[in-house]
């Protein structure tokens, strides 16, 4: 998988990782089938059009799943030890989103903390949080 917009430190460690993606109504529907969360705000465009959102919105855990895939791509074999998430704004079907990971302090004791974010456009934060990873031997500094 090629992930655009990755900046690196001189030592070669990735400083910021980004991935652009678009979720479709089919993605929302398939996630609802897998999770059992068939809230109409996620799966019923007609119902959602009449709400304050005006269209269907992503499940928060679907956004986290995309973010988790980005973590796995950059830290293969890492174990997610903890995750703190907030969902301040909705993510809509068919909208270009950007998932971003920013490492905190350098890894110590085989662990690293990341700032996590999914945005739409330049300013709307749809997911924000932090995670702590236990790194596999292959990716430890």
Chimera marker file (.cmm) of the C-alpha trace (Angstrom):
<marker_set name="trace">
<marker id="1" x="0.000" y="0.000" z="0.000" r="1" g="1" b="0" radius="0.5"/>
<marker id="2" x="1.387" y="3.420" z="-0.910" r="1" g="1" b="0" radius="0.5"/>
<marker id="3" x="0.592" y="6.115" z="1.587" r="1" g="1" b="0" radius="0.5"/>
<marker id="4" x="1.046" y="9.665" z="0.331" r="1" g="1" b="0" radius="0.5"/>
<marker id="5" x="2.235" y="12.662" z="2.312" r="1" g="1" b="0" radius="0.5"/>
<marker id="6" x="4.670" y="10.913" z="4.676" r="1" g="1" b="0" radius="0.5"/>
<marker id="7" x="7.390" y="13.152" z="6.101" r="1" g="1" b="0" radius="0.5"/>
<marker id="8" x="10.516" y="11.603" z="7.596" r="1" g="1" b="0" radius="0.5"/>
<marker id="9" x="13.100" y="12.552" z="10.188" r="1" g="1" b="0" radius="0.5"/>
<marker id="10" x="16.757" y="12.490" z="9.094" r="1" g="1" b="0" radius="0.5"/>
<marker id="11" x="17.136" y="9.105" z="10.837" r="1" g="1" b="0" radius="0.5"/>
<marker id="12" x="14.442" y="7.730" z="8.543" r="1" g="1" b="0" radius="0.5"/>
<marker id="13" x="11.719" y="7.410" z="11.180" r="1" g="1" b="0" radius="0.5"/>
<marker id="14" x="8.326" y="8.462" z="9.873" r="1" g="1" b="0" radius="0.5"/>
<marker id="15" x="7.263" y="11.776" z="11.438" r="1" g="1" b="0" radius="0.5"/>
<marker id="16" x="3.728" y="12.007" z="10.052" r="1" g="1" b="0" radius="0.5"/>
<marker id="17" x="1.740" y="9.448" z="8.096" r="1" g="1" b="0" radius="0.5"/>
<marker id="18" x="-1.329" y="10.294" z="6.029" r="1" g="1" b="0" radius="0.5"/>
<marker id="19" x="-3.795" y="8.404" z="3.898" r="1" g="1" b="0" radius="0.5"/>
<marker id="20" x="-6.612" y="9.890" z="1.853" r="1" g="1" b="0" radius="0.5"/>
<marker id="21" x="-9.736" y="7.774" z="1.418" r="1" g="1" b="0" radius="0.5"/>
<marker id="22" x="-13.447" y="7.927" z="0.572" r="1" g="1" b="0" radius="0.5"/>
<marker id="23" x="-16.156" y="5.866" z="2.242" r="1" g="1" b="0" radius="0.5"/>
<marker id="24" x="-19.241" y="4.965" z="0.233" r="1" g="1" b="0" radius="0.5"/>
<marker id="25" x="-22.795" y="4.181" z="1.280" r="1" g="1" b="0" radius="0.5"/>
<marker id="26" x="-21.970" y="0.555" z="0.492" r="1" g="1" b="0" radius="0.5"/>
<marker id="27" x="-19.105" y="0.742" z="3.043" r="1" g="1" b="0" radius="0.5"/>
<marker id="28" x="-21.547" y="2.102" z="5.655" r="1" g="1" b="0" radius="0.5"/>
<marker id="29" x="-24.070" y="-0.653" z="4.863" r="1" g="1" b="0" radius="0.5"/>
<marker id="30" x="-21.486" y="-3.462" z="4.977" r="1" g="1" b="0" radius="0.5"/>
<marker id="31" x="-20.113" y="-2.162" z="8.290" r="1" g="1" b="0" radius="0.5"/>
<marker id="32" x="-23.671" y="-2.051" z="9.669" r="1" g="1" b="0" radius="0.5"/>
<marker id="33" x="-24.126" y="-5.688" z="8.650" r="1" g="1" b="0" radius="0.5"/>
<marker id="34" x="-20.860" y="-6.685" z="10.338" r="1" g="1" b="0" radius="0.5"/>
<marker id="35" x="-21.385" y="-4.654" z="13.507" r="1" g="1" b="0" radius="0.5"/>
<marker id="36" x="-25.147" y="-4.954" z="13.879" r="1" g="1" b="0" radius="0.5"/>
<marker id="37" x="-25.394" y="-1.139" z="14.108" r="1" g="1" b="0" radius="0.5"/>
<marker id="38" x="-28.181" y="-0.332" z="11.654" r="1" g="1" b="0" radius="0.5"/>
<marker id="39" x="-28.939" y="3.130" z="13.037" r="1" g="1" b="0" radius="0.5"/>
<marker id="40" x="-30.724" y="4.896" z="10.154" r="1" g="1" b="0" radius="0.5"/>
<marker id="41" x="-28.328" y="7.846" z="10.407" r="1" g="1" b="0" radius="0.5"/>
<marker id="42" x="-25.724" y="5.472" z="8.906" r="1" g="1" b="0" radius="0.5"/>
<marker id="43" x="-27.759" y="3.371" z="6.487" r="1" g="1" b="0" radius="0.5"/>
<marker id="44" x="-30.885" y="5.252" z="5.399" r="1" g="1" b="0" radius="0.5"/>
<marker id="45" x="-30.184" y="8.206" z="3.063" r="1" g="1" b="0" radius="0.5"/>
<marker id="46" x="-33.824" y="9.341" z="3.034" r="1" g="1" b="0" radius="0.5"/>
<marker id="47" x="-34.085" y="9.339" z="6.813" r="1" g="1" b="0" radius="0.5"/>
<marker id="48" x="-30.675" y="11.016" z="7.202" r="1" g="1" b="0" radius="0.5"/>
<marker id="49" x="-31.555" y="13.765" z="4.719" r="1" g="1" b="0" radius="0.5"/>
<marker id="50" x="-34.259" y="14.942" z="7.127" r="1" g="1" b="0" radius="0.5"/>
<marker id="51" x="-31.875" y="15.133" z="10.115" r="1" g="1" b="0" radius="0.5"/>
<marker id="52" x="-29.502" y="17.902" z="11.156" r="1" g="1" b="0" radius="0.5"/>
<marker id="53" x="-26.747" y="16.026" z="9.278" r="1" g="1" b="0" radius="0.5"/>
<marker id="54" x="-28.536" y="16.148" z="5.924" r="1" g="1" b="0" radius="0.5"/>
<marker id="55" x="-26.959" y="12.877" z="4.718" r="1" g="1" b="0" radius="0.5"/>
<marker id="56" x="-25.765" y="9.541" z="6.052" r="1" g="1" b="0" radius="0.5"/>
<marker id="57" x="-22.733" y="9.651" z="8.323" r="1" g="1" b="0" radius="0.5"/>
<marker id="58" x="-20.046" y="7.095" z="9.050" r="1" g="1" b="0" radius="0.5"/>
<marker id="59" x="-20.033" y="4.885" z="12.099" r="1" g="1" b="0" radius="0.5"/>
<marker id="60" x="-17.294" y="6.108" z="14.415" r="1" g="1" b="0" radius="0.5"/>
<marker id="61" x="-15.816" y="2.628" z="14.638" r="1" g="1" b="0" radius="0.5"/>
<marker id="62" x="-15.637" y="2.420" z="10.840" r="1" g="1" b="0" radius="0.5"/>
<marker id="63" x="-13.429" y="5.511" z="10.918" r="1" g="1" b="0" radius="0.5"/>
<marker id="64" x="-11.312" y="3.892" z="13.633" r="1" g="1" b="0" radius="0.5"/>
<marker id="65" x="-10.987" y="0.744" z="11.522" r="1" g="1" b="0" radius="0.5"/>
<marker id="66" x="-9.502" y="2.765" z="8.638" r="1" g="1" b="0" radius="0.5"/>
<marker id="67" x="-7.151" y="4.452" z="11.091" r="1" g="1" b="0" radius="0.5"/>
<marker id="68" x="-6.155" y="1.072" z="12.548" r="1" g="1" b="0" radius="0.5"/>
<marker id="69" x="-5.239" y="-0.095" z="9.042" r="1" g="1" b="0" radius="0.5"/>
<marker id="70" x="-2.911" y="2.905" z="8.672" r="1" g="1" b="0" radius="0.5"/>
<marker id="71" x="-1.281" y="2.030" z="12.004" r="1" g="1" b="0" radius="0.5"/>
<marker id="72" x="-0.775" y="-1.570" z="10.847" r="1" g="1" b="0" radius="0.5"/>
<marker id="73" x="0.740" y="-0.440" z="7.530" r="1" g="1" b="0" radius="0.5"/>
<marker id="74" x="3.364" y="1.702" z="9.304" r="1" g="1" b="0" radius="0.5"/>
<marker id="75" x="3.917" y="-0.425" z="12.396" r="1" g="1" b="0" radius="0.5"/>
<marker id="76" x="3.536" y="-4.049" z="11.220" r="1" g="1" b="0" radius="0.5"/>
<marker id="77" x="2.981" y="-6.466" z="14.050" r="1" g="1" b="0" radius="0.5"/>
<marker id="78" x="2.442" y="-3.715" z="16.634" r="1" g="1" b="0" radius="0.5"/>
<marker id="79" x="-0.101" y="-4.443" z="19.339" r="1" g="1" b="0" radius="0.5"/>
<marker id="80" x="-2.592" y="-1.719" z="20.198" r="1" g="1" b="0" radius="0.5"/>
<marker id="81" x="-2.323" y="-1.288" z="23.958" r="1" g="1" b="0" radius="0.5"/>
<marker id="82" x="-4.736" y="1.621" z="24.402" r="1" g="1" b="0" radius="0.5"/>
<marker id="83" x="-6.828" y="3.995" z="22.320" r="1" g="1" b="0" radius="0.5"/>
<marker id="84" x="-8.661" y="7.186" z="23.250" r="1" g="1" b="0" radius="0.5"/>
<marker id="85" x="-11.116" y="8.528" z="20.640" r="1" g="1" b="0" radius="0.5"/>
<marker id="86" x="-13.472" y="11.460" z="20.154" r="1" g="1" b="0" radius="0.5"/>
<marker id="87" x="-15.739" y="12.152" z="17.172" r="1" g="1" b="0" radius="0.5"/>
<marker id="88" x="-16.262" y="15.946" z="17.048" r="1" g="1" b="0" radius="0.5"/>
<marker id="89" x="-17.737" y="16.160" z="13.517" r="1" g="1" b="0" radius="0.5"/>
<marker id="90" x="-19.500" y="13.750" z="11.159" r="1" g="1" b="0" radius="0.5"/>
<marker id="91" x="-17.888" y="12.073" z="8.160" r="1" g="1" b="0" radius="0.5"/>
<marker id="92" x="-20.235" y="11.786" z="5.191" r="1" g="1" b="0" radius="0.5"/>
<marker id="93" x="-20.571" y="9.227" z="2.436" r="1" g="1" b="0" radius="0.5"/>
<marker id="94" x="-18.606" y="10.032" z="-0.711" r="1" g="1" b="0" radius="0.5"/>
<marker id="95" x="-16.476" y="12.662" z="0.993" r="1" g="1" b="0" radius="0.5"/>
<marker id="96" x="-12.674" y="12.758" z="0.774" r="1" g="1" b="0" radius="0.5"/>
<marker id="97" x="-11.182" y="12.131" z="4.218" r="1" g="1" b="0" radius="0.5"/>
<marker id="98" x="-7.599" y="12.127" z="5.462" r="1" g="1" b="0" radius="0.5"/>
<marker id="99" x="-6.318" y="9.818" z="8.197" r="1" g="1" b="0" radius="0.5"/>
<marker id="100" x="-3.199" y="11.091" z="9.978" r="1" g="1" b="0" radius="0.5"/>
<marker id="101" x="-0.845" y="9.555" z="12.531" r="1" g="1" b="0" radius="0.5"/>
<marker id="102" x="1.745" y="11.696" z="14.306" r="1" g="1" b="0" radius="0.5"/>
<marker id="103" x="4.206" y="9.955" z="16.627" r="1" g="1" b="0" radius="0.5"/>
<marker id="104" x="4.749" y="11.581" z="20.014" r="1" g="1" b="0" radius="0.5"/>
<marker id="105" x="8.043" y="11.160" z="21.816" r="1" g="1" b="0" radius="0.5"/>
<marker id="106" x="10.493" y="8.576" z="20.460" r="1" g="1" b="0" radius="0.5"/>
<marker id="107" x="9.699" y="4.963" z="21.286" r="1" g="1" b="0" radius="0.5"/>
<marker id="108" x="10.793" y="3.825" z="24.748" r="1" g="1" b="0" radius="0.5"/>
<marker id="109" x="10.529" y="0.374" z="26.295" r="1" g="1" b="0" radius="0.5"/>
<marker id="110" x="9.218" y="-0.922" z="22.978" r="1" g="1" b="0" radius="0.5"/>
<marker id="111" x="6.179" y="1.389" z="23.039" r="1" g="1" b="0" radius="0.5"/>
<marker id="112" x="5.190" y="4.492" z="21.115" r="1" g="1" b="0" radius="0.5"/>
<marker id="113" x="2.301" y="6.923" z="21.430" r="1" g="1" b="0" radius="0.5"/>
<marker id="114" x="0.582" y="8.370" z="18.365" r="1" g="1" b="0" radius="0.5"/>
<marker id="115" x="-1.770" y="11.296" z="17.893" r="1" g="1" b="0" radius="0.5"/>
<marker id="116" x="-4.578" y="10.071" z="15.630" r="1" g="1" b="0" radius="0.5"/>
<marker id="117" x="-6.864" y="12.167" z="13.453" r="1" g="1" b="0" radius="0.5"/>
<marker id="118" x="-9.318" y="11.893" z="10.570" r="1" g="1" b="0" radius="0.5"/>
<marker id="119" x="-10.328" y="15.122" z="8.883" r="1" g="1" b="0" radius="0.5"/>
<marker id="120" x="-12.593" y="16.212" z="6.069" r="1" g="1" b="0" radius="0.5"/>
<marker id="121" x="-11.373" y="19.184" z="4.140" r="1" g="1" b="0" radius="0.5"/>
<marker id="122" x="-8.759" y="21.302" z="5.815" r="1" g="1" b="0" radius="0.5"/>
<marker id="123" x="-10.423" y="21.981" z="9.142" r="1" g="1" b="0" radius="0.5"/>
<marker id="124" x="-13.226" y="19.576" z="10.102" r="1" g="1" b="0" radius="0.5"/>
<marker id="125" x="-11.926" y="16.953" z="12.537" r="1" g="1" b="0" radius="0.5"/>
<marker id="126" x="-14.087" y="13.826" z="12.399" r="1" g="1" b="0" radius="0.5"/>
<marker id="127" x="-11.961" y="11.674" z="14.701" r="1" g="1" b="0" radius="0.5"/>
<marker id="128" x="-9.232" y="12.676" z="17.120" r="1" g="1" b="0" radius="0.5"/>
<marker id="129" x="-7.393" y="10.760" z="19.757" r="1" g="1" b="0" radius="0.5"/>
<marker id="130" x="-4.262" y="9.062" z="20.964" r="1" g="1" b="0" radius="0.5"/>
<marker id="131" x="-3.084" y="5.488" z="20.896" r="1" g="1" b="0" radius="0.5"/>
<marker id="132" x="-0.257" y="3.574" z="22.521" r="1" g="1" b="0" radius="0.5"/>
<marker id="133" x="1.412" y="0.769" z="20.580" r="1" g="1" b="0" radius="0.5"/>
<marker id="134" x="3.663" y="-2.015" z="21.731" r="1" g="1" b="0" radius="0.5"/>
<marker id="135" x="6.067" y="-2.314" z="18.802" r="1" g="1" b="0" radius="0.5"/>
<marker id="136" x="7.183" y="-5.603" z="17.321" r="1" g="1" b="0" radius="0.5"/>
<marker id="137" x="10.910" y="-6.350" z="17.323" r="1" g="1" b="0" radius="0.5"/>
<marker id="138" x="11.070" y="-5.635" z="13.541" r="1" g="1" b="0" radius="0.5"/>
<marker id="139" x="10.036" y="-1.975" z="13.867" r="1" g="1" b="0" radius="0.5"/>
<marker id="140" x="11.693" y="-1.017" z="17.152" r="1" g="1" b="0" radius="0.5"/>
<marker id="141" x="14.338" y="1.705" z="16.837" r="1" g="1" b="0" radius="0.5"/>
<link id1="1" id2="2" r="1" g="1" b="0" radius="0.2"/>
<link id1="2" id2="3" r="1" g="1" b="0" radius="0.2"/>
<link id1="3" id2="4" r="1" g="1" b="0" radius="0.2"/>
<link id1="4" id2="5" r="1" g="1" b="0" radius="0.2"/>
<link id1="5" id2="6" r="1" g="1" b="0" radius="0.2"/>
<link id1="6" id2="7" r="1" g="1" b="0" radius="0.2"/>
<link id1="7" id2="8" r="1" g="1" b="0" radius="0.2"/>
<link id1="8" id2="9" r="1" g="1" b="0" radius="0.2"/>
<link id1="9" id2="10" r="1" g="1" b="0" radius="0.2"/>
<link id1="10" id2="11" r="1" g="1" b="0" radius="0.2"/>
<link id1="11" id2="12" r="1" g="1" b="0" radius="0.2"/>
<link id1="12" id2="13" r="1" g="1" b="0" radius="0.2"/>
<link id1="13" id2="14" r="1" g="1" b="0" radius="0.2"/>
<link id1="14" id2="15" r="1" g="1" b="0" radius="0.2"/>
<link id1="15" id2="16" r="1" g="1" b="0" radius="0.2"/>
<link id1="16" id2="17" r="1" g="1" b="0" radius="0.2"/>
<link id1="17" id2="18" r="1" g="1" b="0" radius="0.2"/>
<link id1="18" id2="19" r="1" g="1" b="0" radius="0.2"/>
<link id1="19" id2="20" r="1" g="1" b="0" radius="0.2"/>
<link id1="20" id2="21" r="1" g="1" b="0" radius="0.2"/>
<link id1="21" id2="22" r="1" g="1" b="0" radius="0.2"/>
<link id1="22" id2="23" r="1" g="1" b="0" radius="0.2"/>
<link id1="23" id2="24" r="1" g="1" b="0" radius="0.2"/>
<link id1="24" id2="25" r="1" g="1" b="0" radius="0.2"/>
<link id1="25" id2="26" r="1" g="1" b="0" radius="0.2"/>
<link id1="26" id2="27" r="1" g="1" b="0" radius="0.2"/>
<link id1="27" id2="28" r="1" g="1" b="0" radius="0.2"/>
<link id1="28" id2="29" r="1" g="1" b="0" radius="0.2"/>
<link id1="29" id2="30" r="1" g="1" b="0" radius="0.2"/>
<link id1="30" id2="31" r="1" g="1" b="0" radius="0.2"/>
<link id1="31" id2="32" r="1" g="1" b="0" radius="0.2"/>
<link id1="32" id2="33" r="1" g="1" b="0" radius="0.2"/>
<link id1="33" id2="34" r="1" g="1" b="0" radius="0.2"/>
<link id1="34" id2="35" r="1" g="1" b="0" radius="0.2"/>
<link id1="35" id2="36" r="1" g="1" b="0" radius="0.2"/>
<link id1="36" id2="37" r="1" g="1" b="0" radius="0.2"/>
<link id1="37" id2="38" r="1" g="1" b="0" radius="0.2"/>
<link id1="38" id2="39" r="1" g="1" b="0" radius="0.2"/>
<link id1="39" id2="40" r="1" g="1" b="0" radius="0.2"/>
<link id1="40" id2="41" r="1" g="1" b="0" radius="0.2"/>
<link id1="41" id2="42" r="1" g="1" b="0" radius="0.2"/>
<link id1="42" id2="43" r="1" g="1" b="0" radius="0.2"/>
<link id1="43" id2="44" r="1" g="1" b="0" radius="0.2"/>
<link id1="44" id2="45" r="1" g="1" b="0" radius="0.2"/>
<link id1="45" id2="46" r="1" g="1" b="0" radius="0.2"/>
<link id1="46" id2="47" r="1" g="1" b="0" radius="0.2"/>
<link id1="47" id2="48" r="1" g="1" b="0" radius="0.2"/>
<link id1="48" id2="49" r="1" g="1" b="0" radius="0.2"/>
<link id1="49" id2="50" r="1" g="1" b="0" radius="0.2"/>
<link id1="50" id2="51" r="1" g="1" b="0" radius="0.2"/>
<link id1="51" id2="52" r="1" g="1" b="0" radius="0.2"/>
<link id1="52" id2="53" r="1" g="1" b="0" radius="0.2"/>
<link id1="53" id2="54" r="1" g="1" b="0" radius="0.2"/>
<link id1="54" id2="55" r="1" g="1" b="0" radius="0.2"/>
<link id1="55" id2="56" r="1" g="1" b="0" radius="0.2"/>
<link id1="56" id2="57" r="1" g="1" b="0" radius="0.2"/>
<link id1="57" id2="58" r="1" g="1" b="0" radius="0.2"/>
<link id1="58" id2="59" r="1" g="1" b="0" radius="0.2"/>
<link id1="59" id2="60" r="1" g="1" b="0" radius="0.2"/>
<link id1="60" id2="61" r="1" g="1" b="0" radius="0.2"/>
<link id1="61" id2="62" r="1" g="1" b="0" radius="0.2"/>
<link id1="62" id2="63" r="1" g="1" b="0" radius="0.2"/>
<link id1="63" id2="64" r="1" g="1" b="0" radius="0.2"/>
<link id1="64" id2="65" r="1" g="1" b="0" radius="0.2"/>
<link id1="65" id2="66" r="1" g="1" b="0" radius="0.2"/>
<link id1="66" id2="67" r="1" g="1" b="0" radius="0.2"/>
<link id1="67" id2="68" r="1" g="1" b="0" radius="0.2"/>
<link id1="68" id2="69" r="1" g="1" b="0" radius="0.2"/>
<link id1="69" id2="70" r="1" g="1" b="0" radius="0.2"/>
<link id1="70" id2="71" r="1" g="1" b="0" radius="0.2"/>
<link id1="71" id2="72" r="1" g="1" b="0" radius="0.2"/>
<link id1="72" id2="73" r="1" g="1" b="0" radius="0.2"/>
<link id1="73" id2="74" r="1" g="1" b="0" radius="0.2"/>
<link id1="74" id2="75" r="1" g="1" b="0" radius="0.2"/>
<link id1="75" id2="76" r="1" g="1" b="0" radius="0.2"/>
<link id1="76" id2="77" r="1" g="1" b="0" radius="0.2"/>
<link id1="77" id2="78" r="1" g="1" b="0" radius="0.2"/>
<link id1="78" id2="79" r="1" g="1" b="0" radius="0.2"/>
<link id1="79" id2="80" r="1" g="1" b="0" radius="0.2"/>
<link id1="80" id2="81" r="1" g="1" b="0" radius="0.2"/>
<link id1="81" id2="82" r="1" g="1" b="0" radius="0.2"/>
<link id1="82" id2="83" r="1" g="1" b="0" radius="0.2"/>
<link id1="83" id2="84" r="1" g="1" b="0" radius="0.2"/>
<link id1="84" id2="85" r="1" g="1" b="0" radius="0.2"/>
<link id1="85" id2="86" r="1" g="1" b="0" radius="0.2"/>
<link id1="86" id2="87" r="1" g="1" b="0" radius="0.2"/>
<link id1="87" id2="88" r="1" g="1" b="0" radius="0.2"/>
<link id1="88" id2="89" r="1" g="1" b="0" radius="0.2"/>
<link id1="89" id2="90" r="1" g="1" b="0" radius="0.2"/>
<link id1="90" id2="91" r="1" g="1" b="0" radius="0.2"/>
<link id1="91" id2="92" r="1" g="1" b="0" radius="0.2"/>
<link id1="92" id2="93" r="1" g="1" b="0" radius="0.2"/>
<link id1="93" id2="94" r="1" g="1" b="0" radius="0.2"/>
<link id1="94" id2="95" r="1" g="1" b="0" radius="0.2"/>
<link id1="95" id2="96" r="1" g="1" b="0" radius="0.2"/>
<link id1="96" id2="97" r="1" g="1" b="0" radius="0.2"/>
<link id1="97" id2="98" r="1" g="1" b="0" radius="0.2"/>
<link id1="98" id2="99" r="1" g="1" b="0" radius="0.2"/>
<link id1="99" id2="100" r="1" g="1" b="0" radius="0.2"/>
<link id1="100" id2="101" r="1" g="1" b="0" radius="0.2"/>
<link id1="101" id2="102" r="1" g="1" b="0" radius="0.2"/>
<link id1="102" id2="103" r="1" g="1" b="0" radius="0.2"/>
<link id1="103" id2="104" r="1" g="1" b="0" radius="0.2"/>
<link id1="104" id2="105" r="1" g="1" b="0" radius="0.2"/>
<link id1="105" id2="106" r="1" g="1" b="0" radius="0.2"/>
<link id1="106" id2="107" r="1" g="1" b="0" radius="0.2"/>
<link id1="107" id2="108" r="1" g="1" b="0" radius="0.2"/>
<link id1="108" id2="109" r="1" g="1" b="0" radius="0.2"/>
<link id1="109" id2="110" r="1" g="1" b="0" radius="0.2"/>
<link id1="110" id2="111" r="1" g="1" b="0" radius="0.2"/>
<link id1="111" id2="112" r="1" g="1" b="0" radius="0.2"/>
<link id1="112" id2="113" r="1" g="1" b="0" radius="0.2"/>
<link id1="113" id2="114" r="1" g="1" b="0" radius="0.2"/>
<link id1="114" id2="115" r="1" g="1" b="0" radius="0.2"/>
<link id1="115" id2="116" r="1" g="1" b="0" radius="0.2"/>
<link id1="116" id2="117" r="1" g="1" b="0" radius="0.2"/>
<link id1="117" id2="118" r="1" g="1" b="0" radius="0.2"/>
<link id1="118" id2="119" r="1" g="1" b="0" radius="0.2"/>
<link id1="119" id2="120" r="1" g="1" b="0" radius="0.2"/>
<link id1="120" id2="121" r="1" g="1" b="0" radius="0.2"/>
<link id1="121" id2="122" r="1" g="1" b="0" radius="0.2"/>
<link id1="122" id2="123" r="1" g="1" b="0" radius="0.2"/>
<link id1="123" id2="124" r="1" g="1" b="0" radius="0.2"/>
<link id1="124" id2="125" r="1" g="1" b="0" radius="0.2"/>
<link id1="125" id2="126" r="1" g="1" b="0" radius="0.2"/>
<link id1="126" id2="127" r="1" g="1" b="0" radius="0.2"/>
<link id1="127" id2="128" r="1" g="1" b="0" radius="0.2"/>
<link id1="128" id2="129" r="1" g="1" b="0" radius="0.2"/>
<link id1="129" id2="130" r="1" g="1" b="0" radius="0.2"/>
<link id1="130" id2="131" r="1" g="1" b="0" radius="0.2"/>
<link id1="131" id2="132" r="1" g="1" b="0" radius="0.2"/>
<link id1="132" id2="133" r="1" g="1" b="0" radius="0.2"/>
<link id1="133" id2="134" r="1" g="1" b="0" radius="0.2"/>
<link id1="134" id2="135" r="1" g="1" b="0" radius="0.2"/>
<link id1="135" id2="136" r="1" g="1" b="0" radius="0.2"/>
<link id1="136" id2="137" r="1" g="1" b="0" radius="0.2"/>
<link id1="137" id2="138" r="1" g="1" b="0" radius="0.2"/>
<link id1="138" id2="139" r="1" g="1" b="0" radius="0.2"/>
<link id1="139" id2="140" r="1" g="1" b="0" radius="0.2"/>
<link id1="140" id2="141" r="1" g="1" b="0" radius="0.2"/>
</marker_set>
